[in-house]
């Protein structure tokens, strides 16, 4: 997966969370937020690469 795809995946997760938050359990919300956090860390590392 390249940087663009990772960014798109993160954006899709954020949008899904906004759209579906009221139908998700707190555990499901936490899992999505954790995935977003992990993706953000990977994206940050890739952007700082020379």
PQR file of N, CA, C, O and H, with PARSE charges and radii, in Angstrom:
ATOM      1  N   UNK A   1       0.841  -1.175   0.000 -0.4000 1.5000
ATOM      2  CA  UNK A   1       0.000   0.000   0.000 -0.0000 2.0000
ATOM      3  C   UNK A   1       0.888   1.242   0.000  0.5500 1.7000
ATOM      4  O   UNK A   1       1.872   1.315   0.737 -0.5500 1.4000
ATOM      5  N   UNK A   2       0.534   2.202  -0.824 -0.4000 1.5000
ATOM      6  CA  UNK A   2       1.348   3.419  -0.866 -0.0000 2.0000
ATOM      7  C   UNK A   2       0.741   4.499   0.037  0.5500 1.7000
ATOM      8  O   UNK A   2      -0.320   4.311   0.633 -0.5500 1.4000
ATOM      9  H   UNK A   2      -0.265   2.142  -1.423  0.4000 1.0000
ATOM     10  N   UNK A   3       1.431   5.612   0.116 -0.4000 1.5000
ATOM     11  CA  UNK A   3       1.035   6.696   1.015 -0.0000 2.0000
ATOM     12  C   UNK A   3      -0.369   7.218   0.690  0.5500 1.7000
ATOM     13  O   UNK A   3      -1.159   7.480   1.597 -0.5500 1.4000
ATOM     14  H   UNK A   3       2.292   5.764  -0.369  0.4000 1.0000
ATOM     15  N   UNK A   4      -0.671   7.364  -0.578 -0.4000 1.5000
ATOM     16  CA  UNK A   4      -1.993   7.843  -0.978 -0.0000 2.0000
ATOM     17  C   UNK A   4      -3.090   6.891  -0.496  0.5500 1.7000
ATOM     18  O   UNK A   4      -4.111   7.327   0.036 -0.5500 1.4000
ATOM     19  H   UNK A   4      -0.028   7.150  -1.314  0.4000 1.0000
ATOM     20  N   UNK A   5      -2.871   5.604  -0.685 -0.4000 1.5000
ATOM     21  CA  UNK A   5      -3.865   4.611  -0.260 -0.0000 2.0000
ATOM     22  C   UNK A   5      -4.057   4.619   1.249  0.5500 1.7000
ATOM     23  O   UNK A   5      -5.176   4.464   1.737 -0.5500 1.4000
ATOM     24  H   UNK A   5      -2.042   5.250  -1.117  0.4000 1.0000
ATOM     25  N   UNK A   6      -2.971   4.798   1.984 -0.4000 1.5000
ATOM     26  CA  UNK A   6      -3.073   4.873   3.442 -0.0000 2.0000
ATOM     27  C   UNK A   6      -3.881   6.095   3.870  0.5500 1.7000
ATOM     28  O   UNK A   6      -4.709   6.016   4.778 -0.5500 1.4000
ATOM     29  H   UNK A   6      -2.062   4.924   1.587  0.4000 1.0000
ATOM     30  N   UNK A   7      -3.635   7.219   3.212 -0.4000 1.5000
ATOM     31  CA  UNK A   7      -4.399   8.430   3.523 -0.0000 2.0000
ATOM     32  C   UNK A   7      -5.886   8.245   3.212  0.5500 1.7000
ATOM     33  O   UNK A   7      -6.747   8.685   3.974 -0.5500 1.4000
ATOM     34  H   UNK A   7      -2.963   7.283   2.474  0.4000 1.0000
ATOM     35  N   UNK A   8      -6.173   7.596   2.098 -0.4000 1.5000
ATOM     36  CA  UNK A   8      -7.563   7.363   1.716 -0.0000 2.0000
ATOM     37  C   UNK A   8      -8.251   6.408   2.693  0.5500 1.7000
ATOM     38  O   UNK A   8      -9.422   6.593   3.024 -0.5500 1.4000
ATOM     39  H   UNK A   8      -5.474   7.239   1.479  0.4000 1.0000
ATOM     40  N   UNK A   9      -7.535   5.407   3.146 -0.4000 1.5000
ATOM     41  CA  UNK A   9      -8.088   4.472   4.123 -0.0000 2.0000
ATOM     42  C   UNK A   9      -8.402   5.196   5.427  0.5500 1.7000
ATOM     43  O   UNK A   9      -9.458   4.984   6.023 -0.5500 1.4000
ATOM     44  H   UNK A   9      -6.583   5.257   2.878  0.4000 1.0000
ATOM     45  N   UNK A  10      -7.487   6.045   5.864 -0.4000 1.5000
ATOM     46  CA  UNK A  10      -7.710   6.819   7.082 -0.0000 2.0000
ATOM     47  C   UNK A  10      -8.922   7.738   6.929  0.5500 1.7000
ATOM     48  O   UNK A  10      -9.746   7.841   7.839 -0.5500 1.4000
ATOM     49  H   UNK A  10      -6.629   6.217   5.379  0.4000 1.0000
ATOM     50  N   UNK A  11      -9.027   8.394   5.795 -0.4000 1.5000
ATOM     51  CA  UNK A  11     -10.171   9.280   5.544 -0.0000 2.0000
ATOM     52  C   UNK A  11     -11.478   8.491   5.529  0.5500 1.7000
ATOM     53  O   UNK A  11     -12.493   8.958   6.045 -0.5500 1.4000
ATOM     54  H   UNK A  11      -8.358   8.310   5.057  0.4000 1.0000
ATOM     55  N   UNK A  12     -11.453   7.315   4.948 -0.4000 1.5000
ATOM     56  CA  UNK A  12     -12.657   6.483   4.901 -0.0000 2.0000
ATOM     57  C   UNK A  12     -13.075   6.043   6.302  0.5500 1.7000
ATOM     58  O   UNK A  12     -14.264   6.018   6.617 -0.5500 1.4000
ATOM     59  H   UNK A  12     -10.628   6.936   4.529  0.4000 1.0000
ATOM     60  N   UNK A  13     -12.112   5.702   7.131 -0.4000 1.5000
ATOM     61  CA  UNK A  13     -12.430   5.310   8.508 -0.0000 2.0000
ATOM     62  C   UNK A  13     -13.025   6.483   9.285  0.5500 1.7000
ATOM     63  O   UNK A  13     -13.985   6.314  10.037 -0.5500 1.4000
ATOM     64  H   UNK A  13     -11.146   5.722   6.875  0.4000 1.0000
ATOM     65  N   UNK A  14     -12.454   7.661   9.101 -0.4000 1.5000
ATOM     66  CA  UNK A  14     -12.984   8.850   9.782 -0.0000 2.0000
ATOM     67  C   UNK A  14     -14.412   9.134   9.340  0.5500 1.7000
ATOM     68  O   UNK A  14     -15.272   9.451  10.161 -0.5500 1.4000
ATOM     69  H   UNK A  14     -11.674   7.798   8.490  0.4000 1.0000
ATOM     70  N   UNK A  15     -14.657   9.020   8.045 -0.4000 1.5000
ATOM     71  CA  UNK A  15     -15.997   9.278   7.522 -0.0000 2.0000
ATOM     72  C   UNK A  15     -16.985   8.227   8.027  0.5500 1.7000
ATOM     73  O   UNK A  15     -18.109   8.562   8.399 -0.5500 1.4000
ATOM     74  H   UNK A  15     -13.958   8.763   7.378  0.4000 1.0000
ATOM     75  N   UNK A  16     -16.578   6.980   8.042 -0.4000 1.5000
ATOM     76  CA  UNK A  16     -17.447   5.915   8.539 -0.0000 2.0000
ATOM     77  C   UNK A  16     -17.784   6.140  10.002  0.5500 1.7000
ATOM     78  O   UNK A  16     -18.915   5.909  10.430 -0.5500 1.4000
ATOM     79  H   UNK A  16     -15.665   6.708   7.739  0.4000 1.0000
ATOM     80  N   UNK A  17     -16.809   6.587  10.761 -0.4000 1.5000
ATOM     81  CA  UNK A  17     -17.040   6.860  12.176 -0.0000 2.0000
ATOM     82  C   UNK A  17     -18.052   7.997  12.341  0.5500 1.7000
ATOM     83  O   UNK A  17     -18.944   7.918  13.186 -0.5500 1.4000
ATOM     84  H   UNK A  17     -15.890   6.775  10.414  0.4000 1.0000
ATOM     85  N   UNK A  18     -17.914   9.042  11.544 -0.4000 1.5000
ATOM     86  CA  UNK A  18     -18.870  10.152  11.612 -0.0000 2.0000
ATOM     87  C   UNK A  18     -20.276   9.685  11.228  0.5500 1.7000
ATOM     88  O   UNK A  18     -21.260  10.040  11.877 -0.5500 1.4000
ATOM     89  H   UNK A  18     -17.189   9.106  10.858  0.4000 1.0000
ATOM     90  N   UNK A  19     -20.350   8.893  10.173 -0.4000 1.5000
ATOM     91  CA  UNK A  19     -21.650   8.473   9.657 -0.0000 2.0000
ATOM     92  C   UNK A  19     -22.344   7.425  10.523  0.5500 1.7000
ATOM     93  O   UNK A  19     -23.572   7.397  10.605 -0.5500 1.4000
ATOM     94  H   UNK A  19     -19.550   8.605   9.646  0.4000 1.0000
ATOM     95  N   UNK A  20     -21.569   6.576  11.159 -0.4000 1.5000
ATOM     96  CA  UNK A  20     -22.145   5.420  11.849 -0.0000 2.0000
ATOM     97  C   UNK A  20     -21.987   5.453  13.369  0.5500 1.7000
ATOM     98  O   UNK A  20     -22.361   4.487  14.034 -0.5500 1.4000
ATOM     99  H   UNK A  20     -20.572   6.598  11.092  0.4000 1.0000
ATOM    100  N   UNK A  21     -21.456   6.511  13.927 -0.4000 1.5000
ATOM    101  CA  UNK A  21     -21.116   6.548  15.352 -0.0000 2.0000
ATOM    102  C   UNK A  21     -22.298   6.193  16.255  0.5500 1.7000
ATOM    103  O   UNK A  21     -22.127   5.500  17.258 -0.5500 1.4000
ATOM    104  H   UNK A  21     -21.153   7.295  13.386  0.4000 1.0000
ATOM    105  N   UNK A  22     -23.470   6.654  15.908 -0.4000 1.5000
ATOM    106  CA  UNK A  22     -24.616   6.402  16.779 -0.0000 2.0000
ATOM    107  C   UNK A  22     -25.067   4.945  16.757  0.5500 1.7000
ATOM    108  O   UNK A  22     -25.801   4.510  17.644 -0.5500 1.4000
ATOM    109  H   UNK A  22     -23.609   7.217  15.092  0.4000 1.0000
ATOM    110  N   UNK A  23     -24.635   4.190  15.752 -0.4000 1.5000
ATOM    111  CA  UNK A  23     -25.025   2.782  15.657 -0.0000 2.0000
ATOM    112  C   UNK A  23     -23.930   1.841  16.145  0.5500 1.7000
ATOM    113  O   UNK A  23     -24.135   0.628  16.194 -0.5500 1.4000
ATOM    114  H   UNK A  23     -24.038   4.543  15.031  0.4000 1.0000
ATOM    115  N   UNK A  24     -22.782   2.379  16.502 -0.4000 1.5000
ATOM    116  CA  UNK A  24     -21.657   1.555  16.942 -0.0000 2.0000
ATOM    117  C   UNK A  24     -21.594   1.487  18.457  0.5500 1.7000
ATOM    118  O   UNK A  24     -22.039   2.396  19.157 -0.5500 1.4000
ATOM    119  H   UNK A  24     -22.615   3.364  16.462  0.4000 1.0000
ATOM    120  N   UNK A  25     -21.034   0.396  18.944 -0.4000 1.5000
ATOM    121  CA  UNK A  25     -20.811   0.264  20.381 -0.0000 2.0000
ATOM    122  C   UNK A  25     -19.559   1.062  20.741  0.5500 1.7000
ATOM    123  O   UNK A  25     -18.739   1.351  19.870 -0.5500 1.4000
ATOM    124  H   UNK A  25     -20.672  -0.342  18.375  0.4000 1.0000
ATOM    125  N   UNK A  26     -19.407   1.416  22.008 -0.4000 1.5000
ATOM    126  CA  UNK A  26     -18.174   2.115  22.412 -0.0000 2.0000
ATOM    127  C   UNK A  26     -16.914   1.318  22.060  0.5500 1.7000
ATOM    128  O   UNK A  26     -15.892   1.907  21.708 -0.5500 1.4000
ATOM    129  H   UNK A  26     -20.073   1.181  22.715  0.4000 1.0000
ATOM    130  N   UNK A  27     -16.975   0.012  22.149 -0.4000 1.5000
ATOM    131  CA  UNK A  27     -15.817  -0.824  21.806 -0.0000 2.0000
ATOM    132  C   UNK A  27     -15.495  -0.702  20.315  0.5500 1.7000
ATOM    133  O   UNK A  27     -14.325  -0.604  19.943 -0.5500 1.4000
ATOM    134  H   UNK A  27     -17.806  -0.466  22.434  0.4000 1.0000
ATOM    135  N   UNK A  28     -16.503  -0.706  19.474 -0.4000 1.5000
ATOM    136  CA  UNK A  28     -16.279  -0.564  18.036 -0.0000 2.0000
ATOM    137  C   UNK A  28     -15.697   0.807  17.708  0.5500 1.7000
ATOM    138  O   UNK A  28     -14.812   0.923  16.860 -0.5500 1.4000
ATOM    139  H   UNK A  28     -17.453  -0.786  19.776  0.4000 1.0000
ATOM    140  N   UNK A  29     -16.189   1.832  18.372 -0.4000 1.5000
ATOM    141  CA  UNK A  29     -15.651   3.183  18.166 -0.0000 2.0000
ATOM    142  C   UNK A  29     -14.183   3.232  18.570  0.5500 1.7000
ATOM    143  O   UNK A  29     -13.358   3.803  17.857 -0.5500 1.4000
ATOM    144  H   UNK A  29     -16.907   1.738  19.061  0.4000 1.0000
ATOM    145  N   UNK A  30     -13.860   2.635  19.710 -0.4000 1.5000
ATOM    146  CA  UNK A  30     -12.464   2.594  20.165 -0.0000 2.0000
ATOM    147  C   UNK A  30     -11.568   1.865  19.170  0.5500 1.7000
ATOM    148  O   UNK A  30     -10.436   2.286  18.928 -0.5500 1.4000
ATOM    149  H   UNK A  30     -14.530   2.172  20.289  0.4000 1.0000
ATOM    150  N   UNK A  31     -12.070   0.770  18.589 -0.4000 1.5000
ATOM    151  CA  UNK A  31     -11.280   0.015  17.618 -0.0000 2.0000
ATOM    152  C   UNK A  31     -11.010   0.847  16.366  0.5500 1.7000
ATOM    153  O   UNK A  31      -9.899   0.829  15.834 -0.5500 1.4000
ATOM    154  H   UNK A  31     -12.989   0.428  18.785  0.4000 1.0000
ATOM    155  N   UNK A  32     -12.012   1.565  15.901 -0.4000 1.5000
ATOM    156  CA  UNK A  32     -11.829   2.413  14.721 -0.0000 2.0000
ATOM    157  C   UNK A  32     -10.858   3.542  15.027  0.5500 1.7000
ATOM    158  O   UNK A  32      -9.995   3.856  14.208 -0.5500 1.4000
ATOM    159  H   UNK A  32     -12.914   1.579  16.332  0.4000 1.0000
ATOM    160  N   UNK A  33     -10.991   4.153  16.198 -0.4000 1.5000
ATOM    161  CA  UNK A  33     -10.070   5.224  16.580 -0.0000 2.0000
ATOM    162  C   UNK A  33      -8.638   4.707  16.686  0.5500 1.7000
ATOM    163  O   UNK A  33      -7.697   5.416  16.330 -0.5500 1.4000
ATOM    164  H   UNK A  33     -11.693   3.897  16.863  0.4000 1.0000
ATOM    165  N   UNK A  34      -8.468   3.491  17.167 -0.4000 1.5000
ATOM    166  CA  UNK A  34      -7.129   2.889  17.263 -0.0000 2.0000
ATOM    167  C   UNK A  34      -6.558   2.659  15.867  0.5500 1.7000
ATOM    168  O   UNK A  34      -5.373   2.903  15.642 -0.5500 1.4000
ATOM    169  H   UNK A  34      -9.233   2.915  17.456  0.4000 1.0000
ATOM    170  N   UNK A  35      -7.371   2.200  14.937 -0.4000 1.5000
ATOM    171  CA  UNK A  35      -6.906   2.009  13.559 -0.0000 2.0000
ATOM    172  C   UNK A  35      -6.501   3.342  12.935  0.5500 1.7000
ATOM    173  O   UNK A  35      -5.486   3.429  12.245 -0.5500 1.4000
ATOM    174  H   UNK A  35      -8.334   2.003  15.120  0.4000 1.0000
ATOM    175  N   UNK A  36      -7.292   4.367  13.180 -0.4000 1.5000
ATOM    176  CA  UNK A  36      -6.968   5.702  12.662 -0.0000 2.0000
ATOM    177  C   UNK A  36      -5.641   6.182  13.250  0.5500 1.7000
ATOM    178  O   UNK A  36      -4.811   6.749  12.540 -0.5500 1.4000
ATOM    179  H   UNK A  36      -8.116   4.296  13.740  0.4000 1.0000
ATOM    180  N   UNK A  37      -5.449   5.954  14.536 -0.4000 1.5000
ATOM    181  CA  UNK A  37      -4.210   6.352  15.193 -0.0000 2.0000
ATOM    182  C   UNK A  37      -3.008   5.628  14.594  0.5500 1.7000
ATOM    183  O   UNK A  37      -1.976   6.244  14.328 -0.5500 1.4000
ATOM    184  H   UNK A  37      -6.123   5.493  15.112  0.4000 1.0000
ATOM    185  N   UNK A  38      -3.142   4.338  14.385 -0.4000 1.5000
ATOM    186  CA  UNK A  38      -2.041   3.559  13.793 -0.0000 2.0000
ATOM    187  C   UNK A  38      -1.726   4.047  12.390  0.5500 1.7000
ATOM    188  O   UNK A  38      -0.559   4.212  12.032 -0.5500 1.4000
ATOM    189  H   UNK A  38      -3.980   3.837  14.601  0.4000 1.0000
ATOM    190  N   UNK A  39      -2.755   4.277  11.600 -0.4000 1.5000
ATOM    191  CA  UNK A  39      -2.535   4.776  10.245 -0.0000 2.0000
ATOM    192  C   UNK A  39      -1.848   6.136  10.261  0.5500 1.7000
ATOM    193  O   UNK A  39      -0.958   6.395   9.450 -0.5500 1.4000
ATOM    194  H   UNK A  39      -3.702   4.143  11.890  0.4000 1.0000
ATOM    195  N   UNK A  40      -2.254   6.992  11.170 -0.4000 1.5000
ATOM    196  CA  UNK A  40      -1.646   8.320  11.279 -0.0000 2.0000
ATOM    197  C   UNK A  40      -0.160   8.199  11.591  0.5500 1.7000
ATOM    198  O   UNK A  40       0.654   8.919  11.014 -0.5500 1.4000
ATOM    199  H   UNK A  40      -2.976   6.781  11.828  0.4000 1.0000
ATOM    200  N   UNK A  41       0.195   7.306  12.489 -0.4000 1.5000
ATOM    201  CA  UNK A  41       1.611   7.104  12.834 -0.0000 2.0000
ATOM    202  C   UNK A  41       2.402   6.610  11.636  0.5500 1.7000
ATOM    203  O   UNK A  41       3.512   7.082  11.390 -0.5500 1.4000
ATOM    204  H   UNK A  41      -0.467   6.721  12.958  0.4000 1.0000
ATOM    205  N   UNK A  42       1.850   5.673  10.893 -0.4000 1.5000
ATOM    206  CA  UNK A  42       2.536   5.149   9.705 -0.0000 2.0000
ATOM    207  C   UNK A  42       2.679   6.242   8.657  0.5500 1.7000
ATOM    208  O   UNK A  42       3.747   6.406   8.068 -0.5500 1.4000
ATOM    209  H   UNK A  42       0.948   5.289  11.093  0.4000 1.0000
ATOM    210  N   UNK A  43       1.616   6.981   8.428 -0.4000 1.5000
ATOM    211  CA  UNK A  43       1.646   8.069   7.445 -0.0000 2.0000
ATOM    212  C   UNK A  43       2.684   9.109   7.836  0.5500 1.7000
ATOM    213  O   UNK A  43       3.449   9.568   6.988 -0.5500 1.4000
ATOM    214  H   UNK A  43       0.748   6.847   8.907  0.4000 1.0000
ATOM    215  N   UNK A  44       2.719   9.485   9.111 -0.4000 1.5000
ATOM    216  CA  UNK A  44       3.713  10.455   9.572 -0.0000 2.0000
ATOM    217  C   UNK A  44       5.135   9.966   9.324  0.5500 1.7000
ATOM    218  O   UNK A  44       5.987  10.740   8.888 -0.5500 1.4000
ATOM    219  H   UNK A  44       2.098   9.112   9.800  0.4000 1.0000
ATOM    220  N   UNK A  45       5.398   8.690   9.596 -0.4000 1.5000
ATOM    221  CA  UNK A  45       6.734   8.141   9.389 -0.0000 2.0000
ATOM    222  C   UNK A  45       7.100   8.135   7.904  0.5500 1.7000
ATOM    223  O   UNK A  45       8.228   8.461   7.533 -0.5500 1.4000
ATOM    224  H   UNK A  45       4.706   8.061   9.950  0.4000 1.0000
ATOM    225  N   UNK A  46       6.141   7.763   7.065 -0.4000 1.5000
ATOM    226  CA  UNK A  46       6.413   7.743   5.623 -0.0000 2.0000
ATOM    227  C   UNK A  46       6.650   9.134   5.069  0.5500 1.7000
ATOM    228  O   UNK A  46       7.477   9.307   4.174 -0.5500 1.4000
ATOM    229  H   UNK A  46       5.225   7.499   7.366  0.4000 1.0000
ATOM    230  N   UNK A  47       5.942  10.128   5.583 -0.4000 1.5000
ATOM    231  CA  UNK A  47       6.121  11.498   5.108 -0.0000 2.0000
ATOM    232  C   UNK A  47       7.467  12.079   5.523  0.5500 1.7000
ATOM    233  O   UNK A  47       7.990  12.966   4.849 -0.5500 1.4000
ATOM    234  H   UNK A  47       5.270   9.988   6.310  0.4000 1.0000
ATOM    235  N   UNK A  48       8.028  11.596   6.609 -0.4000 1.5000
ATOM    236  CA  UNK A  48       9.316  12.119   7.086 -0.0000 2.0000
ATOM    237  C   UNK A  48      10.503  11.417   6.447  0.5500 1.7000
ATOM    238  O   UNK A  48      11.648  11.824   6.646 -0.5500 1.4000
ATOM    239  H   UNK A  48       7.604  10.875   7.157  0.4000 1.0000
ATOM    240  N   UNK A  49      10.237  10.363   5.680 -0.4000 1.5000
ATOM    241  CA  UNK A  49      11.317   9.647   5.003 -0.0000 2.0000
ATOM    242  C   UNK A  49      11.954  10.536   3.955  0.5500 1.7000
ATOM    243  O   UNK A  49      11.262  11.291   3.273 -0.5500 1.4000
ATOM    244  H   UNK A  49       9.307  10.033   5.519  0.4000 1.0000
ATOM    245  N   UNK A  50      13.279  10.450   3.823 -0.4000 1.5000
ATOM    246  CA  UNK A  50      13.958  11.250   2.779 -0.0000 2.0000
ATOM    247  C   UNK A  50      13.656  10.757   1.383  0.5500 1.7000
ATOM    248  O   UNK A  50      14.149  11.324   0.408 -0.5500 1.4000
ATOM    249  H   UNK A  50      13.841   9.836   4.378  0.4000 1.0000
TER
END
